[in-house]
């Protein structure tokens, strides 16, 4: 795993450097660097959403009793891969931003992250335990993995797998990153560093921390299962609403620029 991740990372940065030289666009390289910063809050999400990384992976640092493995930090640029592919297609006029196109792109992003989630769980790179270490020892309203499973895929109310919820949230983060890439495509590299570099971290806080609040608020309050279902519906509704807002914003802003 480690060798493959390192080789892929070197290849991604080499390609980003080549595109900077060929297209005079530092966006690709800065975006890859930003992806690493977006993983720094992983220990917090491990605590709230109940997952752990494989034992034995050397840790970059530990927070709230949960480590961020160095190899996960190295591979964190992969969250930028789907937005950068669409950004490249957009720069070469192979992708056109419309509302329907953006929604379809969001669906593709979700499928990409769902594939990553399923591969990670099946290979044992990370595990959804269904027992997050929340403050005060409060329990999580998840059904635990089947007995004997090393890495399970616990289900939320309505039988929704946690991996799908994670993919949905990461898909929204990717859509937000795509909008930032498109809106800052002509910025100087100094402005890109100030705006683009912290954006994955900020979007992770917004999506996982704020939009996920209805779900984990029910967990923190020791709510009944019906309240957990309401919390899940609230989180899903906020994620879908946010995707609608981002898609509409991309459509309006780019159409306005074309008319100027």
N, C-alpha and C positions, 0 to 999 in steps of 0.2 A: 504493500500500500504506500509506504513512505517514499520509496524510489519512484513509483509511478506518479505520485503527486508532485514530487520535485521536478521530474522531467516535464510534466505538463505545465507546471508553473514557469519553468525556464522557456518553454516554447511559447507560452502566452505573452511573456514579457518581451521576447525577441520579436514576435509579430507586432506587438504594440510599438516597440521602438522603430521597426521598419515602417509602419504606417505613419508614425510621426515624421520620419524623414521623407516619405513619399508624398504624403498629403499635407505636410506642415501642420499637423493637428496633434497636440499633446493630449487630447481628450482621452484617448485609449489608455495611455500609460497612467495618467492621473486617476482614471476610473479604476484600474486594477489595484492601485495603491489604496484607494478609498475602500475597496472591498475588504481588505484586511482589517481596517479600522472598524468596520461594521460588525466584526465578530467579537469585539472586546467585551460586550455585554452578555456574551453567551452564558457565563455562570448565573447571571440573574434569570435568564430564560430557562435554564435548567431547573432552577429552584421553583419557578412559577408553573412551568408546564410539565415537569416531571420526566426528565430524561437525563441520561448519563452517557458519557463516552466510554469506549472500551478501556478496561483496566490495563495499566502498563504503558499507556502512551505518555511520554514525557510532557510535563505541564509547562506552559509559558508562565502562568501565574494562577493563583487560587483565590476565589472570592466567594463568600457565603458558603464555604465548605465544598465548592464545586470548582474543578480545575478547567482551564482552557488549554487543551493539548496544543503543543507547538505545531503539529502537523495539520490540525484543524485551522489554526491561524494562517498557516502557509497556503492552505487550499481555499481560504475564504474569498479569494478573487472570483471564484466560480459563480457567486451570486450576481456578478457584473456581466457574466458571459452572455445571457440572453439579451439584456438591454444593449450591449455593445454590438451584437450581431445585427439587431434591428437598426441601431444608429448607423452602422456602416451601410446597410441597405438604403436607409433614408438619404444619406449623403450622396449616394450614387443614383438616386431617383428610382430605386427598385422597391421602395416601400413608401406609401402615401398615407399621411395621417388623416383619417376620418373617424367619426365616432364608432362605426361598425368595425372598421379596421383595428382600432385601438382595443375594443372589447375582444375581438378575436385574438389579438396579440396577448392580451391578459390571459385568455384561456390557454394559449400555448405556453406562457410563462408558468402557469399553475401546473400544467402537465409535466414540464421540465423539472420543476421542483418536486413534484410527486414521484417522478422516476428516481431522482436523487434520494428522496426519503426512503423509498422502498429498497433501493440498492443498499443504502447505509444500514437499514435495519436487518435485512437478510444476511449481509456480510458480517454483522455484529460490530460495526464501527461505532454505532450509538444504539442506545436501548431506551425505549419508553417504558419506565417501570410502573407508572400509575401511582407512584408514591413520592411526590415532590416534597422537599424539605421546606415547607412554608413556615413563616414565623409562628411561634407559640405551638408548634406541632399540629396545626390544623390539617384535617384530611382533605384529600382531593376527591371530587365526585366522578371518579373514573372506575370502570370495571377493570380489575387487574388482568394481566396476561394469563393465558392458560397455564395450568400447572406444567412445569418442566420446560417451559419456553425460556430461552436465554434472553432474547430480545423480543419483547412482545409489541403488539400494536393495539393498545387499549382503545376502547370505544367510548365516545361521549354519548350523551342522550341522543335518541333517535338512531343509534347504531352508527354514528359518524366516526370513522377512524381518526385518531389523533394525527396520523400522518397526512390526511387530507386537509385538516385544519391548518397544519404547519405549512403545507404546500400553498394553500390559499393565501395565507398571510405573506409568505415569501414572494408569491406571485404579485401581490399588491406592492410590496417593496420594489420589486423589479420594474413594475410599471411606473412607479414614482421616479425611479432612477432614470428610466428612459426619458421621461418628460424633462428632467433636469439636464440630461445630455443634449436633448434637442434644443432647449431654450438657451443653453450656454455654448452652443457649437461654435460661435464666432468670438467668444471671449478670449482675452489674452491668458497665457498660462498662469500668471500671478492671480488673476481673478478666479480661474478654475481651481487653483489650489485652495483658495479661501471658501469657495462655494461648493465645489464638487467633493472635495476630500472628506469633509465631515458628514456629507449627506446620507450615506448608508447607515451611519450610527444614529443620526437624527430620525430617519425614517423607521429604523428598527424600534426606537423608543416610542414613536407615534403609533405604529401598527401593533407591535407586541405589548407595549405598555399601556397605551390608551384605548385602542380599539378592542383589545382583549380584556379590558377591565370588567365588562358585564359578566364574563364567564368566571374569571378568577375572583371577582368580588363575591359571587355566590359560594365559591369554595371557602374563602376566608371567613364567611359568616356562618359556616356549618349549615348551609341551607339544605332543604329537602330536595329530592330528585327533581320535582317539578320546577323548583326555583333554578336549579342547574340547567334545566331545559330552556327556561326563559333567558337565562344568561347566555347560553349558547346561541339562541336565536338573535339576541341583541348583538353579539359579536359578529355573527354571520351577516346580519343586516348592515352593520357599520362598515364591514369590509367591502360588501357589494356596493354600498352607497359611495364609499371612497373611490372605488374603481370607476364608478359612473362619473364622479366629479373629475377625476384625472383624465379620463377619456374625453369628456366634453371640453375640458380646458385645452387639451392638445388640439382638438378639432378646431375650436374657436380661434385660438392664438395663431395657429399656422395658416388658417384661411384668411385671417385678418392681415397677416404679413404678405400673403400673396396678392392681396388687393391693393396694398400700398405701392 
